[in-house]
Amino acid sequence: MEYIEVSAKTIDDALTEASIKLGTTSDKLEYEVIDKGSNGFLGIGSRDAVIKVKKAEASVEEEIREFLDSVFKAMKLEVTIDIKVDEDNRNVDVELNGPEMGVLIGKRGQTLDSLQYLTNLAINKQSENYYRVKIDTEDYRKRRRETLENLAKNISFKVKRTKRPVSLEPMNPFERRVIHSALQNDRFVETHSEGDEPYRHVVVTLKK
């Protein structure tokens, strides 16, 4: 963000004015004093203090928390946000807790996936370093993976028994990858995806 120049009677007043202009609090500003100002003599020759100021760079954790807080406030949900940042691999794990987590998960995790997608967009929009954010609640993603792996095994058994291909319901890319991965070492069946988003789905067939 570019610096802006702000003047007022004192440096403190200039910081207050800058906070209003930049829509933040004074503790989140970076500034440089250009002129301390002067009261002059009996008010004669007085001049305002002048500072060069900009918003301080927020950490990834602060950006994520600020974005999610605004989302949950709009949704009128009380949510506790726990954030763990792995700076070495630029991965961020966000764990959400609260009384209405079913609303955040949505049908087959669609709301949770959308929230994760939007959070990734929000924090990486103007960042030089890309962070991959994963959002979970109540171990949903682990439970969903286990459910899909069991589904894949059952579908594999059905295809072997009937010798006919089976098309699964439309899934997001993460869920399709789980199915492909679960059956990639199966000696008798193979998988591929068909269709366009959001109707793209996995098809399980016998190997030729």
N, CA, C and O of each residue as an XYZ file, in Angstrom:
832
protein
N       0.846     -1.192      0.000
C       0.000      0.000      0.000
C       0.880      1.240      0.000
O       1.894      1.285      0.697
N       0.495      2.251     -0.783
C       1.260      3.494     -0.861
C       1.032      4.344      0.388
O      -0.034      4.308      1.002
N       2.066      5.107      0.744
C       1.948      6.045      1.857
C       1.033      7.212      1.478
O       0.959      7.608      0.314
N       0.345      7.749      2.474
C      -0.391      8.990      2.274
C       0.176     10.017      3.251
O       0.761      9.647      4.269
N       0.008     11.295      2.950
C       0.519     12.340      3.814
C      -0.644     12.968      4.578
O      -1.663     13.334      3.993
N      -0.476     13.085      5.876
C      -1.543     13.629      6.727
C      -0.948     14.707      7.633
O       0.142     14.543      8.182
N      -1.680     15.806      7.777
C      -1.214     16.883      8.656
C      -2.302     17.230      9.669
O      -3.494     17.126      9.380
N      -1.870     17.643     10.860
C      -2.786     18.065     11.928
C      -1.967     18.846     12.950
O      -0.752     18.991     12.812
N      -2.639     19.338     13.959
C      -1.956     20.189     14.939
C      -0.812     19.451     15.641
O       0.254     20.019     15.877
N      -1.052     18.169     15.971
C      -0.008     17.372     16.620
C       0.138     16.041     15.884
O      -0.690     15.680     15.047
N       1.205     15.325     16.214
C       1.420     14.004     15.609
C       0.289     13.049     16.000
O      -0.196     12.276     15.175
N      -0.123     13.114     17.272
C      -1.224     12.250     17.730
C      -2.507     12.539     16.952
O      -3.232     11.620     16.571
N      -2.777     13.815     16.721
C      -3.970     14.187     15.954
C      -3.855     13.692     14.512
O      -4.841     13.257     13.916
N      -2.644     13.763     13.959
C      -2.430     13.306     12.589
C      -2.638     11.795     12.489
O      -3.189     11.301     11.506
N      -2.192     11.068     13.515
C      -2.388      9.612     13.539
C      -3.872      9.262     13.643
O      -4.344      8.316     13.012
N      -4.594     10.033     14.442
C      -6.038      9.803     14.573
C      -6.736     10.034     13.233
O      -7.599      9.253     12.831
N      -6.358     11.104     12.553
C      -6.958     11.407     11.255
C      -6.603     10.320     10.229
O      -7.442      9.922      9.421
N      -5.358      9.848     10.270
C      -4.923      8.791      9.351
C      -5.700      7.502      9.604
O      -6.057      6.788      8.666
N      -5.958      7.213     10.875
C      -6.721      6.013     11.229
C      -8.114      6.056     10.613
O      -8.615      5.054     10.104
N      -8.728      7.229     10.667
C     -10.067      7.399     10.090
C     -10.018      7.231      8.577
O     -10.856      6.543      7.995
N      -9.030      7.865      7.942
C      -8.920      7.803      6.478
C      -8.655      6.386      5.988
O      -9.188      5.970      4.959
N      -7.831      5.644      6.725
C      -7.436      4.307      6.289
C      -8.327      3.207      6.865
O      -8.152      2.030      6.549
N      -9.276      3.592      7.706
C     -10.234      2.625      8.239
C      -9.612      1.579      9.137
O      -9.956      0.400      9.049
N      -8.696      1.995     10.004
C      -8.052      1.044     10.911
C      -7.719      1.759     12.208
O      -8.051      2.933     12.378
N      -7.065      1.057     13.125
C      -6.673      1.667     14.394
C      -5.219      2.121     14.303
O      -4.455      1.640     13.467
N      -4.853      3.055     15.177
C      -3.518      3.667     15.099
C      -2.394      2.657     15.331
O      -1.287      2.840     14.824
N      -2.670      1.582     16.100
C      -1.621      0.584     16.356
C      -1.322     -0.270     15.131
O      -0.365     -1.045     15.125
N      -2.153     -0.124     14.081
C      -1.924     -0.891     12.854
C      -1.454      0.016     11.720
O      -1.690     -0.258     10.543
N      -0.786      1.099     12.101
C      -0.255      2.036     11.113
C       1.267      2.062     11.151
O       1.879      1.932     12.211
N       1.859      2.230      9.989
C       3.293      2.494      9.895
C       3.429      3.956      9.460
O       2.807      4.370      8.481
N       4.248      4.748     10.189
C       4.333      6.157      9.817
C       5.744      6.708     10.008
O       6.573      6.163     10.736
N       5.959      7.788      9.329
C       7.243      8.486      9.413
C       6.926      9.962      9.599
O       6.099     10.525      8.883
N       7.588     10.578     10.562
C       7.342     11.996     10.846
C       8.129     12.857      9.861
O       9.356     12.785      9.798
N       7.410     13.663      9.101
C       8.054     14.584      8.163
C       8.326     15.924      8.848
O       9.379     16.532      8.655
N       7.363     16.368      9.647
C       7.514     17.635     10.363
C       6.796     17.512     11.712
O       5.605     17.204     11.757
N       7.513     17.750     12.795
C       6.904     17.645     14.124
C       5.904     18.765     14.394
O       5.095     18.674     15.317
N       5.963     19.805     13.596
C       5.068     20.935     13.804
C       5.598     21.875     14.883
O       6.573     21.578     15.573
N       4.937     22.997     15.004
C       5.389     23.984     16.000
C       4.211     24.848     16.435
O       3.330     25.171     15.639
N       4.215     25.217     17.727
C       3.160     26.105     18.238
C       3.462     27.566     17.933
O       2.606     28.434     18.100
N       4.708     27.834     17.475
C       5.098     29.212     17.193
C       5.249     30.027     18.469
O       5.375     29.471     19.560
N       5.236     31.323     18.328
C       5.330     32.220     19.478
C       4.050     33.035     19.560
O       3.745     33.861     18.700
N       3.315     32.766     20.633
C       2.003     33.401     20.804
C       1.097     33.115     19.610
O       0.288     33.946     19.196
N       1.265     31.904     19.074
C       0.418     31.501     17.948
C       0.900     31.992     16.604
O       0.338     31.644     15.566
N       1.953     32.808     16.627
C       2.476     33.328     15.355
C       3.558     32.368     14.840
O       4.448     31.957     15.584
N       3.461     32.027     13.565
C       4.459     31.138     12.969
C       4.230     29.670     13.294
O       5.118     28.842     13.088
N       3.038     29.339     13.802
C       2.740     27.932     14.099
C       2.552     27.143     12.794
O       2.146     27.693     11.770
N       2.856     25.858     12.861
C       2.645     24.999     11.690
C       2.228     23.605     12.164
O       2.577     23.155     13.255
N       1.470     22.949     11.296
C       0.960     21.616     11.632
C       2.063     20.564     11.579
O       3.070     20.708     10.886
N       1.825     19.498     12.344
C       2.688     18.317     12.238
C       2.294     17.577     10.954
O       1.124     17.559     10.573
N       3.280     16.971     10.296
C       3.024     16.240      9.051
C       3.642     14.845      9.159
O       4.804     14.695      9.535
N       2.845     13.828      8.825
C       3.370     12.454      8.826
C       3.073     11.771      7.489
O       2.112     12.100      6.794
N       3.924     10.823      7.163
C       3.705      9.958      5.999
C       3.295      8.616      6.568
O       4.034      8.041      7.368
N       2.129      8.097      6.178
C       1.560      6.940      6.875
C       0.905      5.948      5.919
O       0.403      6.325      4.860
N       0.918      4.678      6.310
C       0.203      3.632      5.569
C      -0.196      2.535      6.550
O       0.289      2.487      7.681
N      -1.075      1.668      6.106
C      -1.459      0.520      6.931
C      -0.274     -0.421      7.075
O       0.432     -0.686      6.102
N      -0.053     -0.927      8.280
C       1.002     -1.912      8.488
C       0.592     -3.223      7.817
O      -0.592     -3.549      7.730
N       1.590     -3.963      7.346
C       1.312     -5.249      6.718
C       0.753     -6.211      7.766
O       1.386     -6.458      8.792
N      -0.426     -6.743      7.501
C      -1.032     -7.695      8.429
C      -0.438     -9.078      8.198
O      -0.060     -9.416      7.076
N      -0.358     -9.871      9.249
C       0.113    -11.250      9.102
C      -0.980    -12.073      8.430
O      -2.141    -11.667      8.386
N      -0.595    -13.227      7.912
C      -1.579    -14.120      7.287
C      -2.677    -14.480      8.283
O      -3.859    -14.496      7.940
N      -2.278    -14.765      9.504
C      -3.262    -15.130     10.538
C      -4.246    -13.990     10.769
O      -5.450    -14.223     10.876
N      -3.748    -12.765     10.847
C      -4.620    -11.608     11.072
C      -5.584    -11.410      9.899
O      -6.761    -11.108     10.100
N      -5.079    -11.581      8.677
C      -5.935    -11.412      7.496
C      -7.051    -12.447      7.469
O      -8.206    -12.120      7.193
N      -6.702    -13.691      7.758
C      -7.697    -14.764      7.751
C      -8.739    -14.526      8.833
O      -9.940    -14.654      8.593
N      -8.273    -14.180     10.020
C      -9.201    -13.965     11.141
C     -10.149    -12.790     10.845
O     -11.347    -12.864     11.118
N      -9.599    -11.724     10.293
C     -10.420    -10.549      9.968
C     -11.469    -10.891      8.911
O     -12.626    -10.484      9.015
N     -11.045    -11.651      7.881
C     -11.977    -12.021      6.816
C     -13.090    -12.931      7.350
O     -14.269    -12.686      7.093
N     -12.718    -13.974      8.090
C     -13.716    -14.911      8.602
C     -14.639    -14.249      9.625
O     -15.838    -14.527      9.654
N     -14.087    -13.384     10.453
C     -14.931    -12.665     11.428
C     -16.023    -11.872     10.710
O     -17.172    -11.841     11.152
N     -15.655    -11.232      9.600
C     -16.635    -10.438      8.852
C     -17.707    -11.334      8.231
O     -18.881    -10.970      8.184
N     -17.289    -12.515      7.754
C     -18.247    -13.466      7.165
C     -19.221    -13.963      8.223
O     -20.433    -13.972      8.009
N     -18.677    -14.378      9.375
C     -19.540    -14.941     10.428
C     -20.439    -13.876     11.050
O     -21.550    -14.173     11.489
N     -19.958    -12.647     11.084
C     -20.791    -11.550     11.585
C     -21.985    -11.341     10.658
O     -23.107    -11.120     11.114
N     -21.729    -11.414      9.333
C     -22.811    -11.258      8.357
C     -23.797    -12.419      8.450
O     -24.995    -12.243      8.228
N     -23.284    -13.617      8.783
C     -24.143    -14.801      8.906
C     -24.792    -14.898     10.284
O     -25.629    -15.769     10.520
N     -24.399    -13.991     11.203
C     -24.899    -13.981     12.584
C     -24.611    -15.301     13.290
O     -25.472    -15.876     13.957
N     -23.366    -15.764     13.122
C     -22.938    -17.010     13.755
C     -21.835    -16.718     14.770
O     -20.968    -15.874     14.543
N     -21.888    -17.439     15.900
C     -20.823    -17.342     16.895
C     -19.836    -18.473     16.628
O     -20.155    -19.649     16.805
N     -18.639    -18.100     16.199
C     -17.654    -19.109     15.813
C     -16.298    -18.792     16.446
O     -15.828    -17.655     16.399
N     -15.684    -19.812     17.036
C     -14.327    -19.694     17.548
C     -13.367    -20.139     16.441
O     -13.539    -21.206     15.852
N     -12.362    -19.314     16.170
C     -11.441    -19.587     15.055
C     -10.053    -19.901     15.603
O      -9.447    -19.076     16.286
N      -9.551    -21.101     15.299
C      -8.198    -21.497     15.703
C      -7.350    -21.621     14.441
O      -7.680    -22.397     13.545
N      -6.263    -20.863     14.370
C      -5.447    -20.803     13.151
C      -4.018    -21.249     13.440
O      -3.384    -20.764     14.377
N      -3.517    -22.177     12.627
C      -2.126    -22.632     12.740
C      -1.441    -22.411     11.390
O      -1.884    -22.932     10.366
N      -0.360    -21.636     11.403
C       0.349    -21.290     10.169
C       1.675    -22.041     10.093
O       2.493    -21.964     11.009
N       1.878    -22.763      8.997
C       3.156    -23.428      8.717
C       3.890    -22.563      7.689
O       3.667    -22.694      6.486
N       4.767    -21.677      8.175
C       5.444    -20.729      7.293
C       6.379    -21.427      6.307
O       6.533    -20.971      5.174
N       7.005    -22.530      6.727
C       7.951    -23.232      5.858
C       7.280    -23.739      4.586
O       7.826    -23.606      3.490
N       6.085    -24.323      4.741
C       5.367    -24.888      3.591
C       4.234    -23.992      3.106
O       3.539    -24.320      2.145
N       4.053    -22.849      3.784
C       2.985    -21.890      3.453
C       1.609    -22.560      3.448
O       0.795    -22.340      2.551
N       1.373    -23.374      4.465
C       0.073    -24.002      4.667
C      -0.570    -23.421      5.923
O       0.109    -23.148      6.913
N      -1.882    -23.235      5.870
C      -2.610    -22.711      7.027
C      -3.796    -23.633      7.323
O      -4.635    -23.883      6.457
N      -3.849    -24.131      8.555
C      -4.983    -24.951      8.997
C      -5.885    -24.096      9.880
O      -5.443    -23.518     10.872
N      -7.157    -24.029      9.499
C      -8.139    -23.250     10.259
C      -9.196    -24.208     10.807
O      -9.855    -24.922     10.052
N      -9.345    -24.211     12.121
C     -10.345    -25.056     12.771
C     -11.445    -24.161     13.346
O     -11.175    -23.240     14.118
N     -12.688    -24.449     12.956
C     -13.829    -23.653     13.412
C     -14.632    -24.437     14.446
O     -14.830    -25.643     14.303
N     -15.087    -23.753     15.477
C     -15.916    -24.382     16.500
C     -17.050    -23.447     16.895
O     -16.885    -22.227     16.926
N     -18.207    -24.037     17.196
C     -19.358    -23.243     17.592
C     -20.601    -24.101     17.641
O     -20.558    -25.283     17.300
N     -21.712    -23.514     18.065
C     -22.957    -24.278     18.243
C     -23.695    -24.620     16.940
O     -24.576    -25.479     16.943
N     -23.344    -23.957     15.827
C     -24.093    -24.188     14.583
C     -23.174    -24.574     13.425
O     -23.251    -23.997     12.340
N     -22.321    -25.537     13.664
C     -21.352    -25.916     12.636
C     -21.990    -26.625     11.445
O     -21.431    -26.643     10.349
N     -23.170    -27.210     11.672
C     -23.877    -27.855     10.563
C     -24.201    -26.867      9.454
O     -24.192    -27.224      8.276
N     -24.487    -25.624      9.830
C     -24.778    -24.569      8.851
C     -23.539    -24.287      8.012
O     -23.635    -24.079      6.802
N     -22.372    -24.280      8.660
C     -21.127    -23.986      7.944
C     -20.682    -25.143      7.056
O     -20.037    -24.927      6.031
N     -21.021    -26.363      7.443
C     -20.634    -27.520      6.622
C     -21.497    -27.575      5.367
O     -20.980    -27.736      4.262
N     -22.801    -27.442      5.534
C     -23.703    -27.470      4.384
C     -23.849    -28.870      3.797
O     -23.288    -29.834      4.319
N     -24.596    -28.971      2.722
C     -24.823    -30.259      2.074
C     -23.528    -30.792      1.475
O     -22.921    -30.147      0.620
N     -23.111    -31.959      1.920
C     -21.878    -32.611      1.456
C     -20.680    -31.666      1.525
O     -19.768    -31.749      0.702
N     -20.688    -30.768      2.511
C     -19.536    -29.895      2.720
C     -19.427    -28.737      1.747
O     -18.382    -28.092      1.668
N     -20.505    -28.462      0.995
C     -20.425    -27.425     -0.035
C     -20.186    -26.029      0.551
O     -19.421    -25.245     -0.011
N     -20.837    -25.718      1.677
C     -20.652    -24.400      2.295
C     -19.232    -24.261      2.827
O     -18.607    -23.212      2.675
N     -18.729    -25.313      3.446
C     -17.365    -25.303      3.975
C     -16.351    -25.145      2.836
O     -15.371    -24.412      2.971
N     -16.590    -25.830      1.718
C     -15.700    -25.718      0.554
C     -15.718    -24.305     -0.013
O     -14.677    -23.766     -0.387
N     -16.904    -23.708     -0.075
C     -17.027    -22.342     -0.597
C     -16.304    -21.349      0.306
O     -15.634    -20.433     -0.172
N     -16.449    -21.541      1.619
C     -15.778    -20.672      2.583
C     -14.264    -20.794      2.447
O     -13.545    -19.797      2.510
N     -13.790    -22.015      2.263
C     -12.358    -22.252      2.085
C     -11.854    -21.595      0.802
O     -10.790    -20.975      0.791
N     -12.617    -21.735     -0.267
C     -12.251    -21.149     -1.564
C     -12.166    -19.619     -1.472
O     -11.204    -19.014     -1.946
N     -13.175    -19.008     -0.860
C     -13.211    -17.546     -0.746
C     -12.091    -17.020      0.158
O     -11.526    -15.957     -0.099
N     -11.777    -17.774      1.218
C     -10.696    -17.361      2.112
C      -9.357    -17.390      1.384
O      -8.541    -16.481      1.536
N      -9.134    -18.441      0.592
C      -7.902    -18.524     -0.204
C      -7.799    -17.344     -1.169
O      -6.728    -16.759     -1.332
N      -8.919    -16.999     -1.805
C      -8.920    -15.861     -2.729
C      -8.605    -14.563     -1.986
O      -7.801    -13.754     -2.448
N      -9.240    -14.375     -0.842
C      -9.113    -13.120     -0.097
C      -7.685    -12.856      0.365
O      -7.201    -11.730      0.251
N      -7.006    -13.874      0.882
C      -5.676    -13.621      1.449
C      -4.569    -13.670      0.408
O      -3.474    -13.159      0.646
N      -4.837    -14.279     -0.746
C      -3.794    -14.380     -1.774
C      -3.947    -13.351     -2.888
O      -3.118    -13.280     -3.796
N      -5.004    -12.561     -2.815
C      -5.334    -11.617     -3.892
C      -4.195    -10.649     -4.185
O      -3.865    -10.410     -5.346
N      -3.600    -10.099     -3.152
C      -2.547     -9.104     -3.347
C      -1.234     -9.512     -2.680
O      -0.342     -8.686     -2.487
N      -1.130    -10.780     -2.334
C       0.065    -11.255     -1.647
C       1.102    -11.772     -2.630
O       0.760    -12.398     -3.633
N       2.367    -11.509     -2.337
C       3.439    -12.026     -3.180
C       3.666    -13.512     -2.916
O       4.120    -14.237     -3.801
N       3.357    -13.961     -1.721
C       3.545    -15.361     -1.345
C       2.202    -16.063     -1.234
O       1.302    -15.588     -0.541
N       2.068    -17.191     -1.917
C       0.796    -17.915     -1.912
C       0.718    -18.840     -0.696
O       1.629    -19.626     -0.438
N      -0.370    -18.733      0.031
C      -0.642    -19.623      1.155
C      -1.836    -20.509      0.810
O      -2.826    -20.050      0.240
N      -1.724    -21.784      1.167
C      -2.840    -22.712      0.959
C      -3.591    -22.880      2.275
O      -3.052    -23.389      3.257
N      -4.850    -22.440      2.271
C      -5.654    -22.468      3.491
C      -6.629    -23.645      3.459
O      -7.370    -23.829      2.493
N      -6.613    -24.436      4.533
C      -7.570    -25.534      4.675
C      -8.458    -25.236      5.881
O      -7.964    -25.000      6.983
N      -9.761    -25.249      5.661
C     -10.714    -24.957      6.737
C     -11.499    -26.217      7.076
O     -12.012    -26.902      6.191
N     -11.584    -26.511      8.370
C     -12.294    -27.714      8.801
C     -13.064    -27.411     10.080
O     -12.783    -26.435     10.776
N     -14.027    -28.255     10.370
C     -14.764    -28.156     11.626
C     -15.272    -29.541     12.016
O     -15.756    -30.302     11.178
N     -15.151    -29.847     13.299
C     -15.631    -31.123     13.838
C     -15.072    -32.319     13.064
O     -15.749    -33.336     12.911
N     -13.834    -32.192     12.579
C     -13.170    -33.284     11.833
C     -13.974    -33.710     10.607
O     -13.918    -34.866     10.189
N     -14.721    -32.765     10.034
C     -15.595    -33.124      8.903
C     -14.818    -33.720      7.739
O     -15.228    -34.738      7.182
N     -13.707    -33.104      7.363
C     -12.990    -33.548      6.157
C     -12.437    -34.966      6.339
O     -12.453    -35.761      5.399
N     -11.953    -35.283      7.533
C     -11.469    -36.639      7.797
C     -12.624    -37.640      7.715
O     -12.488    -38.713      7.127
N     -13.765    -37.274      8.314
C     -14.924    -38.167      8.287
C     -15.448    -38.339      6.862
O     -15.849    -39.437      6.475
N     -15.446    -37.251      6.078
C     -15.912    -37.315      4.694
C     -14.989    -38.188      3.855
O     -15.456    -38.957      3.014
N     -13.665    -38.074      4.080
C     -12.716    -38.910      3.354
C     -12.972    -40.396      3.646
O     -12.989    -41.220      2.732
N     -13.169    -40.725      4.916
C     -13.422    -42.114      5.293
C     -14.707    -42.630      4.649
O     -14.766    -43.774      4.199
N     -15.738    -41.777      4.609
C     -17.005    -42.160      3.986
C     -16.818    -42.443      2.495
O     -17.350    -43.421      1.970
N     -16.060    -41.583      1.820
C     -15.824    -41.745      0.385
C     -14.969    -42.970      0.090
O     -15.191    -43.654     -0.909
N     -14.000    -43.252      0.942
C     -13.153    -44.440      0.738
C     -13.977    -45.712      0.884
O     -13.787    -46.672      0.137
N     -14.894    -45.715      1.851
C     -15.784    -46.878      2.002
C     -16.722    -47.004      0.809
O     -16.999    -48.109      0.343
N     -17.216    -45.855      0.312
C     -18.079    -45.853     -0.862
C     -17.334    -46.438     -2.062
O     -17.885    -47.246     -2.809
N     -16.080    -46.024     -2.240
C     -15.284    -46.505     -3.370
C     -15.137    -48.029     -3.331
O     -15.255    -48.694     -4.360
N     -14.883    -48.569     -2.156
C     -14.736    -50.027     -2.027
C     -16.046    -50.745     -2.360
O     -16.046    -51.782     -3.023
N     -17.157    -50.180     -1.892
C     -18.458    -50.798     -2.173
C     -18.793    -50.736     -3.660
O     -19.322    -51.697     -4.218
N     -18.491    -49.620     -4.297
C     -18.754    -49.481     -5.735
C     -17.870    -50.439     -6.523
O     -18.322    -51.044     -7.496
N     -16.620    -50.580     -6.110
C     -15.704    -51.516     -6.765
C     -16.261    -52.936     -6.715
O     -16.238    -53.658     -7.712
N     -16.757    -53.322     -5.551
C     -17.336    -54.663     -5.392
C     -18.551    -54.840     -6.311
O     -18.732    -55.898     -6.914
N     -19.379    -53.793     -6.413
C     -20.570    -53.861     -7.263
C     -20.195    -54.011     -8.736
O     -20.811    -54.790     -9.462
N     -19.182    -53.260     -9.172
C     -18.749    -53.328    -10.572
C     -18.193    -54.714    -10.893
O     -18.466    -55.261    -11.961
N     -17.428    -55.274     -9.987
C     -16.879    -56.625    -10.188
C     -17.995    -57.666    -10.259
O     -17.936    -58.613    -11.043
N     -19.012    -57.468     -9.421
C     -20.101    -58.448     -9.363
C     -21.009    -58.366    -10.589
O     -21.400    -59.392    -11.146
N     -21.343    -57.142    -11.009
C     -22.293    -56.974    -12.121
C     -21.604    -56.865    -13.476
O     -22.219    -57.040    -14.528
N     -20.274    -56.563    -13.414
C     -19.491    -56.344    -14.647
C     -20.040    -55.162    -15.468
O     -19.882    -55.105    -16.688
N     -20.671    -54.247    -14.780
C     -21.210    -53.052    -15.435
C     -20.636    -51.798    -14.762
O     -20.422    -51.789    -13.550
N     -20.385    -50.738    -15.549
C     -19.838    -49.508    -14.961
C     -20.856    -48.834    -14.036
O     -22.065    -48.992    -14.203
N     -20.351    -48.091    -13.074
C     -21.205    -47.348    -12.133
C     -20.767    -45.890    -12.136
O     -19.584    -45.586    -11.981
N     -21.741    -44.983    -12.314
C     -21.470    -43.542    -12.248
C     -21.876    -43.018    -10.877
O     -23.002    -43.239    -10.432
N     -20.969    -42.333    -10.218
C     -21.262    -41.770     -8.910
C     -21.919    -40.400     -9.060
O     -21.951    -39.835    -10.153
N     -22.437    -39.876     -7.964
C     -23.059    -38.553     -7.986
C     -21.988    -37.479     -8.226
O     -20.811    -37.726     -7.964
N     -22.368    -36.311     -8.711
C     -21.393    -35.230     -8.911
C     -20.649    -34.906     -7.617
O     -21.245    -34.852     -6.541
N     -19.351    -34.694     -7.738
C     -18.515    -34.380     -6.569
C     -17.561    -33.256     -6.908
O     -17.279    -32.990     -8.077
N     -17.067    -32.598     -5.868
C     -16.059    -31.556     -6.086
C     -14.703    -32.222     -6.351
O     -14.561    -33.426     -6.138
N     -13.705    -31.454     -6.814
C     -12.402    -32.046     -7.156
C     -11.760    -32.837     -6.023
O     -11.184    -33.896     -6.269
N     -11.846    -32.341     -4.773
C     -11.259    -33.041     -3.633
C     -11.882    -34.425     -3.469
O     -11.171    -35.410     -3.272
N     -13.210    -34.499     -3.549
C     -13.890    -35.775     -3.355
C     -13.596    -36.750     -4.491
O     -13.455    -37.952     -4.267
N     -13.505    -36.222     -5.711
C     -13.180    -37.108     -6.840
C     -11.775    -37.683     -6.685
O     -11.534    -38.848     -7.002
N     -10.850    -36.859     -6.193
C      -9.473    -37.341     -5.984
C      -9.440    -38.465     -4.952
O      -8.660    -39.409     -5.081
N     -10.286    -38.360     -3.929
C     -10.335    -39.409     -2.902
C     -10.775    -40.731     -3.529
O     -10.191    -41.777     -3.245
N     -11.798    -40.690     -4.379
C     -12.291    -41.910     -5.041
C     -11.203    -42.489     -5.951
O     -10.918    -43.686     -5.895
N     -10.599    -41.645     -6.786
C      -9.535    -42.118     -7.687
C      -8.398    -42.753     -6.890
O      -7.898    -43.818     -7.251
N      -7.995    -42.095     -5.811
C      -6.885    -42.579     -5.000
C      -7.212    -43.897     -4.318
O      -6.365    -44.785     -4.232
N      -8.459    -44.024     -3.829
C      -8.861    -45.237     -3.116
C      -8.840    -46.471     -4.014
O      -8.635    -47.587     -3.537
N      -9.053    -46.270     -5.321
C      -9.145    -47.421     -6.241
C      -7.983    -47.531     -7.217
O      -7.999    -48.382     -8.107
N      -6.973    -46.677     -7.058
C      -5.898    -46.672     -8.054
C      -5.074    -47.964     -8.063
O      -4.465    -48.298     -9.079
N      -5.052    -48.684     -6.952
C      -4.293    -49.932     -6.896
C      -5.172    -51.176     -7.022
O      -4.700    -52.300     -6.850
N      -6.455    -50.962     -7.323
C      -7.367    -52.104     -7.514
C      -7.027    -52.799     -8.831
O      -6.947    -52.149     -9.873
N      -6.830    -54.103     -8.788
C      -6.405    -54.840     -9.987
C      -7.522    -55.047    -10.996
O      -7.255    -55.383    -12.150
N      -8.767    -54.851    -10.581
C      -9.886    -55.229    -11.450
C     -10.703    -54.056    -11.984
O     -11.392    -54.187    -12.996
N     -10.628    -52.905    -11.305
C     -11.428    -51.772    -11.774
C     -10.548    -50.550    -11.998
O      -9.428    -50.481    -11.491
N     -11.058    -49.584    -12.760
C     -10.372    -48.315    -12.979
C     -11.389    -47.184    -12.916
O     -12.593    -47.413    -13.025
N     -10.906    -45.988    -12.744
C     -11.797    -44.834    -12.604
C     -11.428    -43.736    -13.584
O     -10.274    -43.601    -13.989
N     -12.433    -42.952    -13.957
C     -12.195    -41.730    -14.727
C     -13.340    -40.761    -14.428
O     -14.389    -41.158    -13.922
N     -13.122    -39.499    -14.747
C     -14.151    -38.490    -14.497
C     -14.815    -38.078    -15.801
O     -14.177    -38.039    -16.853
N     -16.102    -37.771    -15.719
C     -16.875    -37.335    -16.886
C     -17.701    -36.110    -16.513
O     -17.992    -35.876    -15.341
N     -18.076    -35.325    -17.539
C     -18.963    -34.181    -17.333
C     -18.222    -32.898    -17.002
O     -17.008    -32.895    -16.797
N     -18.969    -31.823    -16.954
C     -18.427    -30.501    -16.648
C     -18.878    -30.063    -15.260
O     -19.930    -30.475    -14.769
N     -18.058    -29.218    -14.640
C     -18.428    -28.680    -13.326
C     -19.738    -27.901    -13.440
O     -19.953    -27.245    -14.459
N     -20.609    -27.943    -12.453
C     -20.487    -28.644    -11.173
C     -21.053    -30.063    -11.210
O     -21.317    -30.648    -10.159
N     -21.240    -30.621    -12.407
C     -21.842    -31.948    -12.528
C     -20.808    -33.028    -12.834
O     -21.170    -34.160    -13.152
N     -19.531    -32.687    -12.741
C     -18.485    -33.657    -13.053
C     -18.522    -34.783    -12.005
O     -18.657    -34.525    -10.809
N     -18.399    -36.027    -12.474
C     -18.546    -37.166    -11.593
C     -17.558    -38.274    -11.965
O     -16.981    -38.277    -13.053
N     -17.380    -39.207    -11.040
C     -16.475    -40.338    -11.260
C     -17.254    -41.530    -11.807
O     -18.373    -41.807    -11.377
N     -16.644    -42.228    -12.760
C     -17.211    -43.457    -13.308
C     -16.229    -44.590    -13.003
O     -15.033    -44.477    -13.272
N     -16.746    -45.671    -12.444
C     -15.922    -46.842    -12.107
C     -16.259    -47.956    -13.091
O     -17.422    -48.337    -13.227
N     -15.242    -48.479    -13.779
C     -15.458    -49.533    -14.792
C     -14.493    -50.691    -14.563
O     -13.484    -50.554    -13.871
N     -14.823    -51.832    -15.159
C     -13.910    -52.972    -15.137
C     -12.701    -52.678    -16.017
O     -12.822    -52.040    -17.063
N     -11.539    -53.147    -15.586
C     -10.365    -53.008    -16.434
C     -10.489    -53.962    -17.618
O     -10.980    -55.082    -17.478
N     -10.040    -53.508    -18.776
C     -10.117    -54.347    -19.976
C      -8.917    -55.270    -20.074
O      -8.813    -56.049    -21.022
